[in-house]
Amino acid sequence: MLLTVTYRGAEPGDLGFLLHKHPERVHDFDLPVGRAHVFYPELEEDRCTAALMLEVDPIELVRSKRFRGDAGTLGHYVNDRPYASGSMLAVALGSVFRTAMTGRCDARPELAASPLELEIGLHAVPLRGGADLPERLFAPLGLSVEQSETLLDGEFPEWGPSPYATITLRGTKLLGEVLRQLYVLLPVLDDAKHYWVADAEVDKLLRAGEGWLAQHPERDLISKRYLVHRREYVAAATARLAELDQGSESMEPEPDGTAGADGGEDANRPLNRVRAEAVLEALDDVGARTVADVGCGPGALLSRLAVDPRFTRIIGTDVSPAALETAARRLDLAERSDAERERIQLHASSVTYQDDRIAGLDAIVLMEVVEHVEPERLDALARSVFGLAAPSTVIVTTPNSEYNALYPTLAAGKFRHPDHRFEWSRAELAGWAGAVADRYGYRVEFRPVGAPDPVLGPPTQLALFRKEAAA
């Protein structure tokens, strides 16, 4: 089994620092499944490739205490049991690149915290679940997918394709995040594990999936396959992932098939992902560098801000201590450097009260927050954000209530989330936003978020406030 990681950059040899493996050496590791080797087949001026090769020892497999049954019978040595190679490679990956998976690199901390141009090669991996499975698993993570398949035997084409494929993934990503994603998804590709799964496997899934799995459109499939379809473990993982994805994203209903028919590519993408990307685009448009995510919840937006070095100061606030604890784990704050913990800060705070810690920033984001505030408290919200904190930019996203008619499971007059106090139409948002802008010296523009219906508009609406220059 072979996995390769290629990095292109100004100093490609820095890949050795990130993986904690020197490029001029061959590194060997004894593992329960066999022997792993890390080496660098390529180190050029513009690219560096590291390879992880795993040699499986079938005798050691049956002798291992991790396998159940009578290891003395000949049947353990001579049988038709297939090797769960994806699972074995994942174990090797987690053992050999354990520190790299955490995103920690004391020698190059700024590189470990920055998205890198990466190419991942998965060579001859088992593929069960359809030819489109790699695309379904990796494309939502921002990776392009190429795969090549061959016939099982060229002389007998009627036997069909081989169950193995070579997959190449490309994208600009954090190395540690990609390694954690591979750790989870390798055994998902062949829907098998080589060891007995216990309840601790749920914690492993949640740790490796932190920051990406809760929002993945194939979350349920990934959980079922990773946990080998053990019903009680899948149920536990599903509940905890739903808690991580709490808020409007986790409980938002699905529109019917006619919604957003003219909405282009957004029509087939999760709304929470489209919403976060719309906020990031707005932050880019205004050139924000210091940002507060007010009502940050479990840190979905913060995790996106944290990987972008353009944001030099990031603050997350929420009234829920549990949500802030989840956000801290999601951001891996305990493992970050002092400089990174100074750059990324979390505070308990309410959006309706003055908080000087978020004053004077480039931007404040209220992503799906205002609809959770009692209507009589909206004036206090406006005063604390627009009047006292007074950032250069405020970005507000909130559901478009007109679009609710396209949700077949949503009863008339019901909100998308049980904690919503109201939901605005486009005209209602325009009325509130215009009054706030006039009162506090901002100008406001409105942007659609998500695939729009030609009559009812988009599922989410965004108001972008920019502070007027002093006369």
FENKA-V341936 format. One record per backbone hydrogen bond with DSSP energy under -0.5 kcal/mol. NH is the residue of the N-H (numbers start at 1). CO is the residue of the C=O. E is the energy in kcal/mol with one decimal. If there is no record, write none. Layout:
BEGIN
NH:CO:E
NH:CO:E
END
This chain:
BEGIN
2:123:-0.8
3:52:-2.2
4:121:-2.3
5:50:-2.9
6:119:-2.9
7:48:-2.9
8:117:-1.9
9:46:-0.6
12:9:-0.7
14:11:-2.3
15:12:-2.0
16:13:-1.8
18:14:-2.1
19:15:-2.4
20:16:-0.8
21:16:-2.0
25:22:-1.5
27:25:-0.5
27:38:-2.8
29:36:-2.6
31:29:-0.6
31:34:-3.2
34:31:-1.1
35:55:-2.4
36:29:-2.8
37:53:-2.7
38:27:-2.7
39:51:-1.8
41:39:-0.6
42:49:-1.0
44:47:-3.3
48:7:-2.0
49:42:-2.9
50:5:-2.9
51:39:-3.2
52:3:-3.3
53:37:-2.8
53:51:-0.6
54:1:-2.6
55:35:-2.9
55:53:-0.5
56:54:-0.6
57:33:-1.8
58:56:-0.7
61:57:-1.8
62:58:-1.4
63:59:-1.3
64:60:-1.4
67:64:-1.5
71:69:-0.9
73:70:-1.4
76:73:-1.3
77:74:-1.6
78:74:-2.2
79:77:-0.6
85:83:-1.8
88:84:-2.2
89:85:-2.7
90:86:-2.0
91:87:-2.1
92:88:-2.1
93:89:-2.6
94:90:-2.6
95:91:-1.8
96:92:-2.9
97:93:-2.2
98:95:-0.6
101:97:-2.2
102:98:-0.8
102:99:-0.8
103:100:-1.4
104:99:-1.3
109:106:-0.5
112:108:-2.1
113:109:-1.4
114:111:-1.5
115:307:-0.8
116:173:-3.2
117:8:-0.6
118:116:-0.9
118:171:-2.8
119:6:-2.0
120:169:-2.9
121:4:-2.5
122:120:-0.6
122:167:-3.2
123:2:-2.0
123:121:-0.6
124:122:-0.6
125:165:-2.7
127:163:-2.6
128:189:-2.7
133:130:-1.7
136:132:-2.2
137:133:-2.1
138:134:-2.9
139:135:-1.7
141:138:-1.4
142:139:-2.1
143:138:-1.3
144:170:-3.1
146:168:-2.3
148:166:-2.2
150:164:-0.6
152:160:-2.7
156:153:-1.6
159:156:-2.3
160:157:-1.9
162:150:-3.5
165:125:-2.4
166:148:-2.1
167:122:-2.8
167:165:-0.5
168:146:-3.3
169:120:-2.8
170:144:-1.7
171:118:-1.9
173:116:-2.2
173:171:-0.8
178:174:-2.1
179:175:-2.3
180:176:-2.0
181:177:-2.2
182:178:-2.5
183:179:-2.1
184:180:-1.5
185:181:-2.7
186:182:-2.4
188:184:-0.6
189:185:-1.8
190:186:-0.8
191:187:-0.7
192:187:-1.3
196:66:-0.8
198:196:-0.5
201:198:-1.9
202:199:-1.4
203:199:-0.7
204:200:-1.8
205:201:-2.2
206:202:-2.3
207:203:-2.5
208:204:-2.5
209:205:-2.1
210:207:-1.0
212:209:-1.9
213:209:-2.6
214:209:-0.5
216:213:-1.3
219:216:-1.8
222:218:-2.7
223:219:-2.5
224:220:-2.4
225:221:-2.5
226:222:-2.8
227:223:-2.0
228:225:-1.6
229:224:-3.4
230:227:-2.4
231:229:-0.8
234:230:-2.6
235:231:-2.3
236:232:-1.7
237:233:-2.6
238:234:-2.7
239:235:-2.1
240:236:-2.0
241:237:-2.5
242:238:-2.3
243:239:-1.7
244:240:-2.0
245:241:-1.9
246:243:-1.5
250:245:-0.9
251:247:-1.1
252:248:-0.9
256:406:-2.4
259:256:-1.5
261:258:-1.1
262:452:-0.6
263:260:-2.4
266:263:-1.0
267:264:-1.6
268:265:-1.3
269:266:-1.5
274:270:-2.1
275:271:-2.9
276:272:-2.0
277:273:-2.2
278:274:-2.0
279:275:-1.9
280:276:-2.4
281:277:-2.2
282:278:-2.0
283:279:-2.4
284:280:-2.1
285:281:-2.3
286:282:-1.7
287:283:-0.6
287:284:-0.7
288:283:-2.1
291:289:-0.5
291:313:-2.6
292:363:-1.9
293:315:-3.1
294:292:-0.9
294:365:-2.0
295:317:-2.1
296:293:-0.6
296:317:-2.7
299:296:-1.7
300:296:-0.5
303:299:-2.2
304:300:-0.7
304:301:-0.6
305:301:-2.3
306:302:-2.7
307:303:-0.8
308:305:-1.5
309:307:-0.7
311:308:-1.8
312:289:-1.1
312:310:-1.0
313:289:-1.5
314:343:-3.3
315:291:-2.4
316:345:-2.7
317:293:-2.0
318:347:-1.4
321:319:-0.7
324:320:-1.9
325:321:-2.3
326:322:-2.2
327:323:-2.5
328:324:-2.4
329:325:-2.0
330:326:-2.8
331:327:-2.4
332:328:-0.6
332:329:-0.7
333:328:-2.2
335:332:-1.0
336:332:-0.5
336:333:-1.0
341:337:-2.4
342:338:-1.7
343:339:-1.7
344:340:-2.5
345:314:-2.7
345:343:-0.6
347:316:-2.7
349:318:-1.6
349:347:-0.5
353:350:-1.5
358:355:-1.7
359:356:-1.3
360:389:-2.7
361:358:-0.7
362:290:-0.8
363:290:-1.8
364:393:-1.9
365:292:-3.1
366:395:-3.4
368:366:-0.8
368:397:-1.6
369:366:-0.5
369:397:-0.6
372:369:-2.3
373:370:-1.8
377:374:-2.6
378:375:-1.4
381:377:-2.0
382:378:-2.7
383:379:-2.3
384:380:-2.4
385:381:-2.5
386:382:-1.9
387:382:-1.3
388:383:-2.3
389:384:-2.0
390:385:-1.3
391:385:-0.6
392:361:-1.7
393:362:-1.2
394:465:-1.9
395:364:-2.5
396:394:-0.5
396:463:-2.5
397:366:-2.1
398:461:-1.9
400:459:-2.4
401:399:-0.8
401:424:-3.1
403:400:-1.2
404:401:-1.3
405:402:-1.2
406:403:-2.3
407:404:-1.9
408:406:-0.8
410:407:-1.5
411:409:-0.7
414:411:-2.2
420:417:-1.8
421:371:-3.6
422:371:-1.0
424:399:-0.5
429:425:-2.3
430:426:-2.2
431:427:-2.2
432:428:-2.3
433:429:-3.1
434:430:-2.3
435:431:-1.8
436:432:-2.3
437:433:-2.7
438:434:-2.2
439:435:-2.1
440:436:-2.2
441:437:-1.0
442:437:-2.6
443:466:-2.6
445:464:-1.9
447:462:-2.8
449:460:-2.2
453:457:-2.6
457:453:-2.0
460:449:-1.9
461:398:-2.5
462:447:-2.5
463:396:-3.0
464:445:-3.0
464:462:-0.5
465:394:-3.1
465:463:-0.7
466:443:-2.8
467:392:-2.7
468:441:-2.9
END
